[in-house]
Amino acid sequence: MHEYPVTEQIIGIATKHGLDARASEVSVIHLVVGEQSGYIGESIQMYFDIISEGTLCEGARLDIKSVRPKLSCPSCGTLFERKPMSFACPKCGTDGAPTEIGKEFYIESIEVI
């Protein structure tokens, strides 16, 4: 349910961008959503389809790029995706530490016509 207000903000930002560009419509919104951001792309899409009706964004395509979380090895600096039941670095075996990768949530770009 917390995707509803953030989807309203996405539509507001894209609409303002379209108006500033004197566009007749927003065609594509490129969105980056980390798997640990707390937002679910499918829910954003569902709300987008409903909320965008009657706006410049109606009929626009949401291009949602999902970002998988990564750990950072404190010994060798390798960034890696965690394997089930393990935090071990695939290069040196040291347990990895959490990073901000996978927590992203932002509009990458907006295409207008």
VENPE-V316875 format. One record per backbone hydrogen bond with DSSP energy under -1.0 kcal/mol. NH is the residue of the N-H (numbers start at 1). CO is the residue of the C=O. If there is no record, write none. Layout:
nh=(NH;NH)
co=(CO;CO)
This chain:
nh=(4;7;8;9;10;11;12;13;14;15;16;17;18;19;20;21;22;23;26;27;28;29;30;31;32;33;34;35;36;37;44;45;46;47;48;49;50;51;52;53;55;58;60;61;63;65;67;70;71;72;73;77;80;86;89;93;96;97;103;106;108;109;111;113)
co=(1;3;4;5;6;7;8;9;10;11;12;13;14;15;16;17;19;18;56;111;111;61;109;63;106;65;104;67;102;34;40;41;42;43;44;45;46;47;48;50;52;55;57;27;29;31;33;101;80;97;78;73;71;83;94;89;87;72;100;32;30;30;28;25)
